[in-house]
Amino acid sequence: MKLRRTLLAVPAAAAILLTAPTAAFADESVHVRLDALNKSGSTGTATLTAMDNGDLKVSIRSKGLVPNSPHAQHMHGSTDGMDFHCPDMSADKDGDGYLTTEEGVPMYGDIFVSLTTKGDTTKASGLAVDRMPTADAQGNLSYDRTIAAADLPKGTLEHLKDLHVVEHGIDANNNGKYDMDALGESTLAKSAGLSGIPEEATDPANCGMVSGAAAGSVPVGGVATGDGSTRSSTAPLYGFGGLALLGAIGAFVISRRRSFVAPRELRDRS
């Protein structure tokens, strides 16, 4: 009788293993440490989780940001073998001690996914300030969103370890708001023909990459195996991503003057 029970237990155990293959394909997470840029003092962590149904779950906890202010945030990089990474101060081409968006983009790449709170997440998004997260009165930001598989660019989950996170918006003169007293007017805004937007509002505050054993395998030293010279093109910045960021901050500044009205195409997408 004991032998019979043992024989019956063997196929039963095998059946359990065969009917539960999801354990081998459990949700996979990569963790990103956000380090300060531009003397912002902003740090944090981001967790990117590839769900087994193809969705992407994003959780960000950061601190030291400009309080009660919106902070545009994005996943940057590439899924086609280009070497993008968080910038160091060597990217400060004009030597003023601060990295502008224009100076940072050649290193960290154009927007891959806009980390909005709702609605569209493409790099063309960001024009509605109410869809970018806002730091609380202490400068803390908490963000959680699951982005549907259908809304992700091709190759996102397969190359998740090659992407990174950037949050924007600094307070260079430590007065608790975006203004022009410290850094003047945004060069990004002026290049797009817009005025009245502080440089503080568009400069990157922190950046984080997957590191260590979990890091991706993109080649180091430039685009593919080149020297990186083609990364300096400003076309992607002004074509979509940079204007999305600019629009988000511009909307915030203008809304404080009670004169901002979202365009119809934006309201439709939100």
Backbone torsions as a table, in degrees:
resi	resn	phi	psi	omega
1	MET	NA	-41.1	179.7
2	LYS	-64.4	-39.3	178.7
3	LEU	-63.7	-41.3	-179.7
4	ARG	-62.9	-41.3	179.5
5	ARG	-64.7	-36.9	179.0
6	THR	-65.2	-43.9	180.0
7	LEU	-63.7	-36.3	178.6
8	LEU	-70.9	-31.0	-177.6
9	ALA	-71.2	-30.6	-177.5
10	VAL	-61.4	-55.2	178.5
11	PRO	-64.7	-28.5	178.3
12	ALA	-65.2	-43.2	178.4
13	ALA	-65.2	-39.6	178.9
14	ALA	-63.6	-38.0	-179.6
15	ALA	-63.9	-39.0	179.3
16	ILE	-63.1	-43.1	-179.8
17	LEU	-64.7	-40.4	-177.1
18	LEU	-73.4	-27.9	-177.7
19	THR	-91.3	0.9	179.8
20	ALA	-128.3	57.4	-177.5
21	PRO	-75.6	-11.1	-175.8
22	THR	-63.8	-20.3	180.0
23	ALA	-60.3	-31.9	-179.7
24	ALA	-78.5	-14.3	-178.5
25	PHE	-123.3	37.7	-178.6
26	ALA	-64.3	159.2	178.7
27	ASP	-52.0	131.4	-177.5
28	GLU	-108.1	129.7	-178.8
29	SER	-116.7	146.0	169.0
30	VAL	-122.5	145.0	-175.1
31	HIS	-113.7	136.7	-176.5
32	VAL	-122.8	129.2	174.0
33	ARG	-95.2	123.0	-179.9
34	LEU	-88.1	119.6	179.6
35	ASP	-108.7	148.1	-174.4
36	ALA	-65.3	142.2	167.9
37	LEU	-120.0	157.1	174.0
38	ASN	57.7	34.5	176.5
39	LYS	57.0	27.3	-175.2
40	SER	-74.2	-25.7	-174.6
41	GLY	74.2	4.8	-177.7
42	SER	-84.1	128.1	176.9
43	THR	-134.0	170.0	178.6
44	GLY	171.3	-169.3	177.7
45	THR	-138.0	148.9	174.6
46	ALA	-131.7	137.3	176.9
47	THR	-119.8	122.1	178.7
48	LEU	-109.5	118.7	-175.5
49	THR	-118.2	119.1	175.3
50	ALA	-82.7	109.8	-178.0
51	MET	-76.9	154.3	-177.5
52	ASP	-70.6	-9.7	175.8
53	ASN	-96.8	5.4	177.8
54	GLY	96.1	-6.9	177.6
55	ASP	-76.8	166.1	176.3
56	LEU	-123.0	122.2	176.6
57	LYS	-99.6	128.0	-178.9
58	VAL	-121.0	127.1	176.3
59	SER	-127.9	128.2	179.4
60	ILE	-130.2	133.9	172.7
61	ARG	-129.0	113.7	-178.8
62	SER	-134.6	160.3	-178.5
63	LYS	-142.8	168.8	179.3
64	GLY	79.4	16.8	179.5
65	LEU	-89.3	170.0	178.5
66	VAL	-66.0	121.5	-174.2
67	PRO	-68.4	149.9	176.6
68	ASN	53.4	32.7	-178.1
69	SER	-133.2	147.8	178.2
70	PRO	-73.8	145.9	179.3
71	HIS	-130.7	106.0	176.6
72	ALA	-61.6	136.0	-179.0
73	GLN	-141.9	145.4	-174.1
74	HIS	-149.2	158.9	162.8
75	MET	-92.0	129.1	-178.7
76	HIS	-115.6	164.4	174.5
77	GLY	124.8	-151.7	-173.4
78	SER	-154.4	154.4	175.5
79	THR	-112.0	9.7	-176.0
80	ASP	-119.6	37.1	170.7
81	GLY	84.6	14.9	179.1
82	MET	-91.5	142.4	-175.1
83	ASP	-92.1	92.2	174.9
84	PHE	-109.7	146.4	-176.9
85	HIS	-157.9	168.2	178.2
86	CYS	-65.4	138.4	-175.9
87	PRO	-79.2	156.0	167.5
88	ASP	-111.8	-176.0	-173.7
89	MET	-71.4	-6.7	174.5
90	SER	-65.6	-17.2	178.3
91	ALA	-78.7	-10.2	-179.7
92	ASP	-76.8	81.5	-171.5
93	LYS	-66.9	-31.7	-178.7
94	ASP	-90.8	-2.9	174.2
95	GLY	67.7	25.8	-178.8
96	ASP	-90.1	1.1	178.1
97	GLY	89.0	2.7	179.3
98	TYR	-134.8	143.9	176.9
99	LEU	-93.6	122.2	173.0
100	THR	-83.8	169.6	175.8
101	THR	-60.1	-41.1	-179.9
102	GLU	-62.4	-37.9	179.9
103	GLU	-73.2	-30.4	-177.2
104	GLY	-82.8	-33.6	-175.2
105	VAL	-55.4	-42.4	179.0
106	PRO	-58.5	-25.3	179.2
107	MET	-92.3	-44.8	-176.2
108	TYR	-98.2	-2.2	171.7
109	GLY	84.6	166.6	180.0
110	ASP	-72.8	168.5	178.6
111	ILE	-63.4	129.3	176.0
112	PHE	-100.6	-45.0	175.2
113	VAL	-138.5	129.4	174.4
114	SER	-85.5	123.5	-176.5
115	LEU	-89.9	69.7	177.8
116	THR	-80.8	167.5	-179.7
117	THR	-84.2	-21.3	178.0
118	LYS	-161.8	166.2	176.5
119	GLY	71.0	-152.5	-173.5
120	ASP	-57.3	142.2	179.1
121	THR	-123.9	13.6	179.2
122	THR	-75.1	171.3	-179.3
123	LYS	-69.4	-13.9	176.3
124	ALA	-82.2	-4.1	-178.0
125	SER	-84.4	174.4	177.4
126	GLY	112.2	-0.2	-178.4
127	LEU	-75.3	-21.5	179.1
128	ALA	-98.6	114.6	-175.2
129	VAL	-61.9	-27.4	-178.6
130	ASP	-76.3	0.4	175.6
131	ARG	-108.9	9.5	170.3
132	MET	-108.3	142.7	-178.1
133	PRO	-68.2	150.2	-179.6
134	THR	-117.1	134.2	176.4
135	ALA	-70.8	150.0	179.5
136	ASP	-80.7	-173.2	-175.1
137	ALA	-64.4	-19.0	177.9
138	GLN	-97.5	1.7	-179.8
139	GLY	82.8	16.3	177.9
140	ASN	-94.2	143.5	179.2
141	LEU	-129.0	130.2	177.8
142	SER	-124.5	125.7	-174.3
143	TYR	-137.0	130.3	175.3
144	ASP	-140.5	127.9	175.8
145	ARG	-156.7	141.3	172.6
146	THR	-107.3	119.8	-178.0
147	ILE	-97.5	125.7	-176.8
148	ALA	-63.4	147.6	-179.3
149	ALA	-54.3	-38.9	-177.6
150	ALA	-66.6	-18.8	-177.9
151	ASP	-98.5	2.1	-178.5
152	LEU	-94.6	142.2	174.0
153	PRO	-60.9	151.1	-179.8
154	LYS	-57.7	132.0	176.3
155	GLY	88.8	2.8	-176.1
156	THR	-58.4	-53.8	-175.9
157	LEU	-69.0	-36.7	179.7
158	GLU	-65.5	-27.8	-177.3
159	HIS	-117.3	27.1	-176.3
160	LEU	-56.7	-36.5	-177.8
161	LYS	-72.2	-12.3	179.5
162	ASP	-93.7	-4.8	-177.6
163	LEU	-100.6	166.2	-179.7
164	HIS	-148.3	172.4	-172.0
165	VAL	-118.3	137.2	176.7
166	VAL	-131.3	133.0	172.0
167	GLU	-113.6	143.2	-174.7
168	HIS	-115.3	155.8	175.8
169	GLY	111.0	110.9	-177.5
170	ILE	-126.6	167.9	178.1
171	ASP	-126.8	83.2	-171.4
172	ALA	-66.2	-31.1	-178.5
173	ASN	-104.7	12.2	172.4
174	ASN	53.7	42.1	176.5
175	ASN	-109.0	10.5	171.8
176	GLY	79.4	17.6	179.9
177	LYS	-159.9	169.0	173.2
178	TYR	-84.2	126.3	173.7
179	ASP	-152.5	179.2	-176.3
180	MET	-100.8	4.4	-173.9
181	ASP	-64.8	-36.1	-174.2
182	ALA	-91.0	-50.9	-172.4
183	LEU	-114.4	-3.9	179.1
184	GLY	80.5	-157.4	-176.5
185	GLU	-81.8	146.4	-179.6
186	SER	-62.1	123.8	176.4
187	THR	-67.8	-30.5	176.3
188	LEU	-64.7	-43.1	179.3
189	ALA	-63.7	-46.8	-178.2
190	LYS	-62.4	-37.1	180.0
191	SER	-67.0	-22.2	178.5
192	ALA	-96.9	6.4	177.0
193	GLY	82.6	16.1	179.4
194	LEU	-110.5	149.3	-178.5
195	SER	-128.4	163.0	175.2
196	GLY	85.5	12.0	-179.2
197	ILE	-109.1	122.3	-177.9
198	PRO	-66.7	145.9	174.1
199	GLU	-60.5	-35.1	179.2
200	GLU	-54.7	-36.7	-174.1
201	ALA	-70.5	-25.0	-174.9
202	THR	-107.3	-13.0	-180.0
203	ASP	-71.2	145.4	178.8
204	PRO	-68.3	138.9	-179.1
205	ALA	-99.0	-33.1	178.0
206	ASN	-157.6	167.6	-179.7
207	CYS	-155.0	145.4	179.1
208	GLY	-145.4	143.1	178.5
209	MET	-125.7	153.6	170.9
210	VAL	-67.8	131.6	-175.7
211	SER	-129.8	173.5	177.8
212	GLY	71.5	-147.1	-175.0
213	ALA	-66.2	-23.1	-177.6
214	ALA	-86.0	-5.3	-175.1
215	ALA	-66.7	155.7	179.1
216	GLY	-72.5	-177.8	-173.4
217	SER	-120.4	27.3	177.9
218	VAL	-66.6	146.3	-177.6
219	PRO	-65.0	148.7	179.8
220	VAL	-98.3	136.6	174.6
221	GLY	115.9	11.8	176.3
222	GLY	136.8	-169.7	177.7
223	VAL	-68.1	128.9	-175.3
224	ALA	50.3	-117.5	178.4
225	THR	-112.9	19.7	-178.7
226	GLY	-85.7	-163.7	-175.8
227	ASP	-98.0	2.5	175.9
228	GLY	88.0	3.2	-174.4
229	SER	-63.4	-31.1	-177.8
230	THR	-77.6	-9.1	-179.5
231	ARG	-72.9	-16.5	-174.4
232	SER	-81.6	-0.8	179.0
233	SER	-59.3	133.2	179.8
234	THR	-92.5	1.5	-177.0
235	ALA	-58.5	-47.9	179.7
236	PRO	-62.9	-35.9	-178.2
237	LEU	-61.3	-51.1	-176.0
238	TYR	-84.7	-17.9	-179.9
239	GLY	-69.9	-48.3	-175.5
240	PHE	-140.1	-64.2	-170.1
241	GLY	-58.6	-49.8	-178.4
242	GLY	-62.3	-39.3	179.7
243	LEU	-70.1	-30.7	176.9
244	ALA	-64.8	-46.3	177.3
245	LEU	-62.6	-46.5	-178.8
246	LEU	-60.0	-42.0	-179.6
247	GLY	-64.0	-39.4	179.8
248	ALA	-61.9	-47.4	-179.2
249	ILE	-71.4	-39.6	178.6
250	GLY	-60.2	-40.8	178.6
251	ALA	-61.7	-39.1	179.7
252	PHE	-63.9	-48.0	-179.0
253	VAL	-62.5	-44.5	-178.1
254	ILE	-68.8	-35.2	-179.2
255	SER	-63.6	-29.4	177.3
256	ARG	-67.4	-20.4	176.3
257	ARG	-93.1	4.4	177.8
258	ARG	60.0	34.4	-178.7
259	SER	-129.0	10.2	-178.4
260	PHE	-91.9	128.8	174.2
261	VAL	-125.3	120.0	-177.8
262	ALA	-65.8	138.3	177.8
263	PRO	-65.4	155.7	-176.1
264	ARG	-58.2	-42.6	-177.8
265	GLU	-63.4	-30.6	177.8
266	LEU	-71.8	-44.7	179.8
267	ARG	-61.3	-35.7	179.4
268	ASP	-65.4	-33.9	-175.4
269	ARG	-83.0	-19.6	-177.0
270	SER	-83.8	NA	NA
